[in-house]
């Protein structure tokens, strides 16, 4: 059996470069992961394609921050296979109440249709999971999230692994050694997820992304 994992232990794990997973939803055990190749989303390299730009500028959704954290985790776990078991769900709920775990939600009217959540330490955002209930909702969530992290002073967006979905948006793989170097620098600086102002509209996200990408 694992020793009892507390929110404090979980934060120490993130600061050490590791993160928790479970084999399945019903498996009570949690194991620690420190991949040889780490996925990150360069904050100056998020790719907004023409099709995503058109989707972002279609004014048929709303964005919020920390409005329904539990709803986002529930959406992320609502799939045939998930690593989010009850232990992990409860730990992140506690970290959210303590101000370390955050969510960004995508809405259509009163319906939660997508979102992303993660942990913050220093100027690092550790992305945990995302979901979509309509096409491109997770891409919309990531576009607004990257814009928000840039505005709030974050320097590292950890995605843990790289999927084709993340790679299409600019995500890259780096070595464990490079990741730990970036993490150390991020932990030595400060950013505040709650003080950054959410973009007022998608046009602002698209414009600022273009400027940031050119600087990068």
N, C-alpha and C positions, 0 to 999 in steps of 0.2 A: 504494500500500500504506500501511496505517496504521503509524505508529511503534509500536514494541513497547509494549504496555500492561502496566504492572507493577501489583502490588497497591498500591504507594504512590501511583502516578498515579491509580488508581481511587478511592482515598480522597480525594485532592485534588479529583477531579471531583465527588464527592458533597458535599464541603464548599463547592464553588462552585455547587451547585444543579443539576448535570447528571448523567445516568446513561447507561450503555451499553446498546445493543441490537444484535442481528444481524438481517438480513432473514429468514434461515431457519436451520435447524439445520445445513445443509451449507455455508452461506456463511462463509468464513473471516474476512471483514471485519467490523469492529465500528464503529458510528457513535454519536455522542453526541446526547443529547436534552435539550432545555430547553423544555418545553411552555409555551405562553402561558397556558394554564389548567392548574393543578396539582391533582391529587386528594390530599386528606388525610382521615384518619379522626379527627375530634375525640375526644380521649381522655375528654372528659366528655359525649360525645354518641352513644356506641354504642347502637344500638337492638336490644333483645331483644324480639322479637314473642312473642305467646302460643304460636305454634307452635314457635318456636325454644326458648322456655323449656321446653316439654314435651320437646323433643328433647334439650336439655342435661341434663335431670333423669332421662332414661332411662339407667340405669346399665349400659350395654353397651359402654363404650369406656374407654381409658386415655389419659392425656396425659403427655408427657415433653418435656424441653428438651435440645437438643443431643445427643440420643441417636443419631440417624441422619441427620446433615446431608446426606450424599451421597444417601441414599435419598429425602430430600425434594426435592432438586434434580432427581434422576432422575424422580420422580413429576411434578414441574412440567413437565418437558420431554417427558413421555410423552403427546404429543397430535399431531394431524395437522400443525398449524402451531405452531412455537415460535421465539422469538427467542434461545433459549439454545443457543449453539453450543459447540464444544469449548473455544474461548478463554475464553468467559465461565464455563463450568463450572469450568475449571482455576483461574481467578482467584478465584472465590468459595471454592473449596476451600482455596486458600492463605490467604485472609482468615479463613476459619473456624479454621484452625490457628493463626493469629496472634491470635485472640480478637476479631475485628471482625465476623464473620458468624455468625449464629445461626439455629437452627431450633426450631420447636415441632411435635411430632409427635402424631398421633391414631392409636391402635392399637385393634384388636380382637384380643385374644389376641396371637399373634406376628405378625400381619399389619399392616403399615403401610397405613392406609386414608385418610390425609389429612395435610396439614401446610402450613406456611407458613415462609418464610425471608426474611432481610433483613440489612441492615448497620446497625451502631450507631456513631455519633460524637456526643460530647457527650451531650445528652439527646434526640437525634433517633434514631428508628428508621425506616430506609428500607426499606419493604416491597418485596420483589422479585417474588415469585410465590407461588401457593398451588395446591393440588390436592385433589381428592376421588376416592376410589374407591368410596365409599358415599354415599348422599344426605346432604347437610348437613354432611359432614366438614369442609369448609373454613369453614363458619359456626361450627362448634364450635371449630375452631382459632383463628379470629379473636376469638371471645368470650374464650377463655382468654388469648390474646395481649394484648388490650387490658387485661384485668385485671392481667396480669403487668407490662405497661409502666407502668400507673398505680402499682402497688406499688413498682416499682423507681425511680420518680422521673423517668420520661420526660415530655417536654412536647410532642413533635411525632411524629406517626405519618404519614409520607409514603407514599401509595399510588400515586404517579406519575400515574395516570389514574383516572377514575371510570367504573365499569361499572354497569349496572342492579343487579347483585349487590351491589356495595359501597354504592350509594346506598340500597338497601333496609335496610342495616345502619347507616345514619347518615353515610356518606361524603359529602363535599361537594367542590365545585370552588372554588378561589380563584385570584386573578390571580398571575401570575409575581412581580410586585412584592411582594404580600402574603406569598407563600411565602418569598421571599428574606429578608424581614424576620423571619418566624418562624424560619427556619433560622439566621439570625445569632444570635438570642437563644438558640436551643437549643444552638448550638455553644459559647456562653459559659458554659453550665452543664454539670453532670456527672450522669450516671446510669450504673448498672452492671447490665447485663442479667443477669449471673451472680449478683449478690447478692440480687436480688429473689426472693422465695419463691413457687414455683408454688402456685396455689390447691389446697387439699386435695381439693376436690370442686366439682361444678357448682353446688350450692346456694350456696356462698360467692361464686362468680362472679356469680350472679343477684342476690344480696342487695347485694353491693358495687356492681354496675352500677346498681342502682336508687338507691342513695345518691349515687353520683357524678353520675348524670344529673340528680338534683334540685339538686345544688350548681351544676351548669353552667347 
